[in-house]
Amino acid sequence: MGSSSMAGIWPLAVLPLLLSLSLSISTTAKQTYIVHMKHNTKPDSFPTHHDWYAASLQSVTSTPDSLLYTYTNAFDGYAASLSDEEVEFLKQSQSVVDVYEDTLYSLHTTRTPAFLGLNTDLGLLHGHQAMGVNQSSNDVIVGVLDTGIWPESKSFHDSGMPEIPTRWKGACESGPDFSPKLCNKKLIGARYFSKGYHMASGGRSFLKKPKETESPRDQDGHGTHTASTAAGSQVANASLLGYASGTARGMATSARVASYKVCWSAGCFGSDILAGMDRAIEDGVDVMSLSLGGGSAPYYRDTIAIGAFTAMERGIFVSCSAGNSGPNIASLANVAPWIMTVGAGTLDRDFPAYAVMGNKKRFAGVSLYSGAGMGKKSVGLVYKKGSNSTCNLCMPGSLEPQLVRGKVVICDRGINPRVEKGAVVRDAGGVGMILANTAESGEELVADSHLLPAVAVGRKVGDVIREYVKSDPNPTAVLSFAGTVLGVRPSPVVAAFSSRGPNLVTREILKPDLIGPGVNILAAWSETIGPTGLETDSRKTQFNIMSGTSMSCPHISGVAALLKAAHPTWSPSAIKSALMTTAYVSDNTNSPLQDAAGGALSNPWAHGSGHVDPQKALSPGLVYDISTDEYVAFLCSLDYTIEHVQAIVKRPNINCSRKFNNPGDLNYPSFSVVFTNNRVVRYTRELTNVGAAGSIYEVAVTGPQAVQVTVKPSKLTFKNVGDKLRYTVTFVARKGASLTGRSEFGAIVWRNAQHQVRSPVAISWTQL
């Protein structure tokens, strides 16, 4: 490498020092870092950015194979294996913006289409021809970044599908257990990205789990489940060991699926996720679905947010799970405004099971247990028996066999996996388990395919049963199972585990955006692992029932694919707006949505705009569209440095000459109002008419008594399709209202005879 090339990377004064020290840097423990480069400073002497990045790295390390990935779409820079000393040297370069440690993300781990109004027997989405939308979705490609794919699943059959779109640049990669020939006209892409994971494990990652091979194949089940939920083909007679029997299908049955395996047994590393997003953008996906996440961080330090920005700019809709850290407030992941942040709710389907006590009292719960059962004879019931302080949680090794053998054991929910608790009871000689909720999970019931007879019950029932054991000298119980029940009321209910707002990264952006079905969801499964995911579970099944925002996210991804097919010119922001402003906030008893965590009413910090309604989303009437330039103005209003904004936007000429007075001025489909030391907050929004010409809308406002909400104008007349009209909302906190630390909620609805365009409002009071 000539000196002119080196000078393009480093200040001349630093070169002698680097040349003398680069070879002497100790080979201390290395880890993966993501290096953010100033994209526009590449010297002409390097043919490509890859060459430049490689030279940048070689100037500080003599270790071969240090370069893991170079990114061309999702990020300006590369991922590399570096020591602490090498990181410090890189940071001295004028071409390096910053160097970040790799981040570990985690997975946010039938009847759903009918519940959402997508039952093809009734005609797909009233007002739109079923065949028209379905056939046009043949051209829509859903990219799923997850644990890989089980290509033999019937959910990925390609019967009757036309040829793959010619614009598709993706591929099916080979591996020891995966042939590219396994792909077809449905599953049109399968790639894997493991370098970050491999590096984090010291190069020994695949020795830790012998079954885990470097290939696109799904050894976990999660990726197959999410991919089939989003766009799985119809499969008749699907069930989990007899439960939830019926036809399984994804949201967009005719859309194509491309799988990007970025998650491994230890989790999902940011460097691998970014590489997967980078490739998915290049391959040509239309929708990107990520059922994974970490904690919240500034957008310029959020791998997923950075990759999603480029995707959005290229017209790709990005849907992410909100996280499973509810009901704790401010527990959200994936909160960037250009990402659809999806929470979880229940279906109108349940799997009832019963626990009958010795005092003849019968309590209802849920279960997916499918074995022989425990008969009709009651046996002893125990709780908190033994010297181990964790025996109430049924942690591994906590139960004393002489105390639980032949009995039903009550296990408190929490800490370790629910199905593991049952295995602990079984291994200690117990014959059944009552899994009892505590205050944290409230009345939320999640069904599991337990290895022994087991019933999950809510906190209130759990407390009654615990008290029975304490007060009765000879407590007994017997468990029974009742299969699958439909038409459950009320539903949907917000899942207790679904992560909650407020959004601590940007309080002025209301998150989550909406909720979708995420509790007890039936979808395709990997046949290398049992339905519980435990190594001791030797059962095999083609379908499994799972819960989590991991399950709700692909529902929204699939519905977005349908909207993309119906409205190919709509931007990701327009699609997002259509989904949000048509969401509903009443359950099937016509009552406001409830929260499973406490049984009280839900609010927008739990359900966002409400529960997705695909039928109405196809014809929203009006949309709140957002351009890339508006997102840049939003970022500039956050007091980020120019380098921070460039890390996300990846444009060399950003100067933040345009910024909003308040981040909440972004043309977002919802409102988050934060009163600090002020009493007045004013936001302006712009609506685009995607309905009929000559449409007239009038506004209706609901809000707390402590705040006066005024909308001007109160009537909007759209003469033509595509017309854009603005309005201003003024929020005035009434004098004398002392509400510091409080939050209130309301809504702004633009409506006419055909449409209701609804935006939730969250109002909070804080002090600087």
Sequence and secondary structure as in RCSB ss.txt:
>XXXX:A:sequence
MGSSSMAGIWPLAVLPLLLSLSLSISTTAKQTYIVHMKHNTKPDSFPTHHDWYAASLQSVTSTPDSLLYTYTNAF
DGYAASLSDEEVEFLKQSQSVVDVYEDTLYSLHTTRTPAFLGLNTDLGLLHGHQAMGVNQSSNDVIVGVLDTGIW
PESKSFHDSGMPEIPTRWKGACESGPDFSPKLCNKKLIGARYFSKGYHMASGGRSFLKKPKETESPRDQDGHGTH
TASTAAGSQVANASLLGYASGTARGMATSARVASYKVCWSAGCFGSDILAGMDRAIEDGVDVMSLSLGGGSAPYY
RDTIAIGAFTAMERGIFVSCSAGNSGPNIASLANVAPWIMTVGAGTLDRDFPAYAVMGNKKRFAGVSLYSGAGMG
KKSVGLVYKKGSNSTCNLCMPGSLEPQLVRGKVVICDRGINPRVEKGAVVRDAGGVGMILANTAESGEELVADSH
LLPAVAVGRKVGDVIREYVKSDPNPTAVLSFAGTVLGVRPSPVVAAFSSRGPNLVTREILKPDLIGPGVNILAAW
SETIGPTGLETDSRKTQFNIMSGTSMSCPHISGVAALLKAAHPTWSPSAIKSALMTTAYVSDNTNSPLQDAAGGA
LSNPWAHGSGHVDPQKALSPGLVYDISTDEYVAFLCSLDYTIEHVQAIVKRPNINCSRKFNNPGDLNYPSFSVVF
TNNRVVRYTRELTNVGAAGSIYEVAVTGPQAVQVTVKPSKLTFKNVGDKLRYTVTFVARKGASLTGRSEFGAIVW
RNAQHQVRSPVAISWTQL
>XXXX:A:secstr
  HHHHHTTS GGGHHHHHHHTTTS     EEEEEEE GGG  TTSSSHHHHHHHHHHTT   TT EEEEESSS 
SEEEEEE HHHHHHHHT TTEEEEEE  EEEE    HHHHTT  GGG SSTTS HHHHHHHGGG EEEEEES B 
TTSGGG  TT     TT    B  BTTB GGG  SSEEEEEE  HHHHHHTTT HHHHSTT  SSSB SSSHHHH
HHHHHH   EEEEEETTEEEEEE  SSTTSEEEEEE EETTEEEHHHHHHHHHHHHHHT SEEEE EE     GG
G HHHHHHHHHHHTT EEEEE  S TTSTT      TTSEEEEEE  SEE EEEEEETTS EEEEE    S    
SS EEEESS SS TTGGGT TT S HHHHTTSEEEEE SSS HHHHHHHHHHTT SEEEEE  TTTTT       
SS EEEE HHHHHHHHHHHHH SS EEEEEE   EE  SS  EE TTS     SS TTS    EEEE SSEEEE 
 TTS TT  TT     SEEEE SHHHHHHHHHHHHHHHHHH TT  HHHHHHHHHHT B B TTSSB EETTTSS
B  HHHHTT B  HHHHTS SEE    HHHHHHHHHTTT  HHHHHHHH  TT    S  SSGGGS  SSEEEEE
SS SEEEEEEEEEE S TTEEEEEEEE  TTEEEEEESSEEEE STT EEEEEEEEEE TT   TT EEEEEEEE
E SS EEEEEEEEEE   
